[in-house]
Amino acid sequence: MMMNSTLKNLCRFVPGTIIIGKWHQNRYTILKELGSGANGIVYLAQFHNQKVAIKMSDNGMSITSEVNVLKSFAKVQGSSLGPSLIDVDDWVVKNHNISFYVMEYIAGPDFLSFISQKGKGWTEVLILQLLSDLHTLHEKGWVFGDLKPENLIVMGPPPRIRCIDVGGTTIQGRAIKEFTEFYDRGYWGLGSRKAEPTYDLFAVAMIIINTEYPKRFNKTSGGMNQLREQIRQKTALHKYERILTNALQGRYQSAQEMRMDLLNCMNSQTSPAQSSRTKRQTRPTVTQTRQAYRKKKGGWVETFLIIMVVSFLYFFYIYSQV
C-alpha cells in the first residue's frame, strides 16, 4: 500500500537537505531515500559520525504509534526485534509541521538477497531466528503485520535477521494497518486481517515459499488448493509441506510452536545422514586395519630392542664391578 501523493510530495527532499529538530535542535543531513510506505518516507541520513534512518510524515499519530512500538521493543532485553530508537522530533518546513523519528540504520541485504548469495541452507537458520523474535513480539501484545522479505535485513557476521519498517505493527485484536498482498492471508481467502499471531505465521509460511519462487506468483484460484499445488511443484518445499499447511491454515497457536515443529523437521532430515556418517567414520577400512597391524607389530619390535639394550647395559655394569 503506497502513501497518498500529497504526503509524498510534502515529505520529498533531495540529498544534502538539512533537518533541524524543532525541540531538540539535532541536525541531520539527508543522504538518500531508503523507501516509502503508506504513512511516510524513510531516509538515510548523517548524524555526527554515524548513519541513521529517519522516517517522516505529516501524520503525527502514525509517528507516535511507531515510536511506541520501538519503545516497546527496547524493553525486551536480549532481543533485536527492530531498530533502536534515537530521537523523536518535529521539523517545520514551508509552513508545514513534519513529524519524524530517528532510528538505528540497519545495513545488509534483505532476506531473499542473502539467501540468493549464501545459499538456501540458510533459510531454516534465519526462519528459526525470525520465529523466536516474533514469539517475543506476540508475547508483548503486538503483531508485525506487514511481514515480507523486504522488511527483513540480515546483518553480520554472524548472520542475524533484523526486522525493519514497523509501520505495519499493530496491537493485537485490531485491524492490520499495512499489508502486502502476497503475504496477506485475506488476499488468499484464508483468514481475516485481524492482528493476531496466526496472521504473522501465515506470512512466515509465504516467505518460505517465496524462497523457491523469487518472483512470487499470481493468484489464480486462490485458497489452499493453489498454495498447496505451488508447494508440491517445488521439491525443496516437500519436507516443509506439513508445517507450511499448518501455518497457512492458522493451526499454530504460537510462533514458538511453529519453531519447534521446524526444529523437529530439521532433526528428522539430518539424523539419518549424521548416523550414516558416524557409522562410516567408526568402521575401520582394510587399509586402516593393515596400518594398525603394522603399527602394533612395529611397537613390539621396538619394545624388544629396548629390553635387549637395557639387559646388555646391565650385564656390562655387573661385569665391570667384578
N, C-alpha and C positions, 0 to 999 in steps of 0.2 A: 504494500500500500504506500503510495507516494504522498508527499506533503502537498498542500494546495499552493498554486502559483504565487499568490500574494505573499505568503510566508516565505516561500523560496526566494523571491526577489528581495525581500526585506533583509534576509539573512545571508545574501550572496556577497562575498568580499574577496578581493584579489590578494594574492601573496604579497606580503610586505605591510599589510594593514595592521595597525597597532590598536589593540583593545586595552582600554584603561577601565578597570573596575570602578564603579561609582562609589562603593562603600569601602573597599579595602585598598583601592589605588594600585593594585598589582597591574603590571604591564605585560601583555602577551603579544608576540608578533606572529601573525598567520604565515605558515609556510606553504600549506596546500590543503585542499579539501580531501577528506577521507571518505565521506559518504553522506547520504541524506535519507531521511525517513519521513514518516507521516507527521512527526512533531518537531522537526528541526534538522539542522545541518551540523555535521561533526568536522572539525578542522584539526590538522596537525599544527602545533604552534611551538614557539620557543619561549621558555620562561627561565630567565637566568641562564644556567648552563645545562638545562635539561629540556628534552622534548616532552610535550604534554598533548593531550587530546582535549579539545574544547567543544562542547555541544551547546548551541544557542538556539533560542526560539522566542517568539513573541507570546507564547503560551506559558505564562508563569506557573500555572497549575501543573502542566506537564513536567516542567523542570523540577518543581517541588516533589512530585511523585517519584521521579527517577532518582533524585538526591536521597530521598527516604530509603529507596531500595539499596543504594550504595552504602548508606549508613548502616542499614540492617546487615549487609554483607560484612562490613567492618567488625561487627560484633561477634562474628563467627570465628573463633580462634582456630588457627591452623588451616583455614580454608582459603582458596583463591578463586571464589566464585566469579567475581567480576573485578574490574579495575578499581584501584583505591581512589577515594575522593580527595582532591587537593584544595579546591576553592569553590565558593558559590557567590555570585555577584550579579549586578546589572550593568548594562552599558547603554548610555544614552547617545544615540547617533541619529542624525537627521530628524530630530524632534520625536524620535521613537525610543521607547524603552525596550531593550532586548535582554531577556534573562539568559544567563549562561552558567554552566558549571565546568570546572576543570578537573580532569581525572588523569590517572596514570596512562601513559601511552604504551599499549601492549604491542610489541613488534614481533612479526613472524608470519609464516604462511598460514592460510586458512586450512581447515581440516582436510578438504579434498586435495588441495595442492600438496600438503605434506604427505598424504598417502600416495599420491602420484610420484613424488620424489623419492620417498623412502621405502615404499612397498606396502602391500596390503596386509602384511603381517602385523603392522602397527594398528590396524583397525580395532582389534579386540582390546589392546592395551589402552588406547585413548577412550574407547567407549566405556571401559570399566571406570576410568577416571571421571568421565562425564556423569555416569550414573551415581557415583559417590557424591559428586558436587550437587547434583540435582536432589539427591535424598536430603542433604543438608538444607538446601533451599526450601524444599517442600516442608521440612520439619519446622521451618521458621514462618510458614504460612503463606509462601509465595509460589507462583508458577511462572516459569520463564516466558512462556508464550510463543514468541517469535524465534523458535529454536531451529536453526538451519546451519549448514557448514560455513557460510559466510560470517556468521556470528561466533564462530569457534576458532580461536587462534592458537597455534601450537608454538610455545616458547621453548627455549632450551639452548644447549643441553643442560641436564637431561630433559627430554621432551615432556612438556607439561601443557595440558589443554586448559585454555582460559576462555571464559565467556565474556563477550563484549556486547555493546549496544543493549542496554537494559530497558530500552523504550517499551518493549512489549511485556515486561514483567508485571504481573497482575496479582493482586491479593486473591487468595483462593475464595471461590464462591461467586466472584464477579465475572462479567463477560470479558473475554480476551480482547485486549486493546489493539494489538497489532499481530498480523499473521502473514505467512507466505503460503499460497495455495497448495503447493506440492506437499508441504509438511503439515497441513491443516486437516484434521480428521473430518471437519464439517464439509470441506470441499469434496472429500471422497465418500461422503454419506455414511460415515462410520462413528458419528457421535456429535455432540453439541460443541459450542465454543465456550463452554463454561470453564473457568480456570480451576483445574483440579490436576493432581499428579498424572492421571492417565492421559491428559492432553499432551503433556511433555513426553511421556513414554511412547506415544504414537509417533511423535516427531523423531525420537531416537531411532525407532524402527525404520522410518523412512530415510534417515541419514545413512543407516547401514545399507539399505537397498540402493541408495544413491551412489555408494562406492562402486557398484557394478554397473550403474547407469549414470556416468558422469554428466551427461547432457540431459538427465532426467527422462521422462516420457510423458506423453499426453494422456489425459483422462479420456477413456472411451466409454466402456460400460460402467466404470467406477466400482465402488464397493469391494468386498473381499475377493470376489471372483477374479477381477482384473489384477489386483495386487498379488493374490496367490499365484496366478499364472506368471506374472513378472518374476516372482521369486523362483519358480520352478524352471524358468528359462535360463537361469544362471547357476551353473554347477557350484560355484563358490558360496552361494547362499543356501544351498540344500541343508547344510549342517545347522543353520540357524532357523530353519523353517518354523519349528515349534515355538521358539522364542519370539520370532517376528509376528507370527499369527496371534500369540497371546497379547503382545503389546498393541498390535493393530486393533484387536477386538476389546481392548480395555480390561483384560483379565488380571493384570498385575495390580496388587494393592499398593505397592510402593516401588520406588526406584531400586531400593535395596533388594527386593525380591527378584526383580529382573536381573540385577547384577549377579546375584547368587546363581541364578539359572545359567547365565553366560559363563560364569566360572566353572560350573559343573560340566557345561558343554565343552569347554576348552580342555578340561581334565580328561573327559571321556575320549576326546580326539587324540590327545598326546600320550596317554598312558600306555596303550599297546606298543607304540613305536619306542617309547622310552624303555619299556620292558624288554623289547626285542634287542635294543642296543645294549642293554645291561647284560643280557644273556650272551651276546656276541663278544662282549668285552671280557666276560669271566670265563668263557670256554676257551682253553688254550689251543692254538693251532699246532699242526705237526711240526712246523719249524720251531715254534716256541718250546715244544716238548724236547726236541733234539738239543736246542740251545741250553735248556735247563739241565739235561743229562750231561752235556759236555762240561757245563759249569760245575756240576756236582762231582763229576769224575776228576776234573782239574783240582777241585778242592781237596779230595782225598790224597792225591799225589803230592800236593803242596804240604799237607799235614805230615805225611810220611817222611818227606825230606827234612822237615824241621825237626822231627823226632830223631832221625839219624844224625843230624849235625849236633844237636844238643847232647846225644849219647856219646858221640866221638869226643866232644869237648870235655865231658865229664870224666871219661876214662883217661884222657890225656892229662887232666888235672891230677887224678889219683896216682897215675904212673910217675909223674914228676915229683910227687911228695915222698916217694919211696927212696 
